[in-house]
Amino acid sequence: MTPARSPRSAGPGSSVLAVDVGGTDLKVAELGRDGRLGSITRTPTPLSDTRPGEAVVEAIAALAAGHGVDALGVTVPGLVDEAAGVGIRSTNLGWRDVPFRRLLFEATGLPTAIAHDVRAAGEAEYRIGAARGFTDVAVVTIGTGIAASLRLNGRPYSGRGAAGELGHTVVDPDGPTCRCGNRGCLEAIASAGAIVRRYRERGGTADGAAEVLVRVKQGDAAAVATWQEALSALVTGLSVLSSLVAPEAIVVGGGLSEAGDDLLGPLGQRLREARGTGHVPVLARAQLGQDAGTWGAAFAARDLLTARTNHD
Ligand SMILES: [Zn+2]
């Protein structure tokens, strides 16, 4: 057992540059040989209608210049072929079949690991965060979307890149249209963005899900109704996950997890009620917060170097 300490450490090893590519910004930090992650800087994600993948590659190459690191780790959203280092599809950023690993190697000369953002964040929670010590565990990220990172029998499970799409579980066939085109997906009701949108549809005004939660505590009827619907949808989603996989623990991360006990308290209670005699996983709050993806990118880069060493 490692005692809790701050700041966190990945342990001694190679120095790598970690980049977490999000819909709005790139989070960048250097992991030192001592295993400590330097401060994370954010720059806007470059958007391009015609060459969205290449624009991101160019931005990362510019950020990597001047870092004397051994490797580069990059997490990207959407559907990702981690083994091939290809971003297959990102609805939010608009790319298809971008060979990120090859393009970044050509641009930087650095060995590059490409990882899926949610899986990488889950892996980081498993190595140094709240999922540590569990053999069967799901890390559920509730932010702009909702997705799960699964670890079964102690190994990451990716379903060839397609597993973990918990947010697109239909929880209400008559519910709102989701950006995937279906109706009533979990993330169309309970993601941070959906909570704000649905509160506004009821006449409320709020800039973020946290603000809606403040209104819930003030007894605002529209906020309470929106929040209760989101909780019910999340209970359904986590109940399906529990029935199917029976994880020892479900770790909840992403922007909505910033609500802490205001989310986990009622969610845990209602999940226990919904499960009846079925398996009830431990519900825990993610520990790495907004840094999980960047840590995940760093681990992916280090794993790449370790694999190379073992093959030499
Ligand atoms: Zn959907």
Boltz pocket constraint, residues with backbone or C-beta under 6 A from the ligand:
constraints:
  - pocket:
      binder: B
      contacts: [[A, 167], [A, 168], [A, 169], [A, 178], [A, 179], [A, 180], [A, 181], [A, 182], [A, 185]]
      max_distance: 6.0
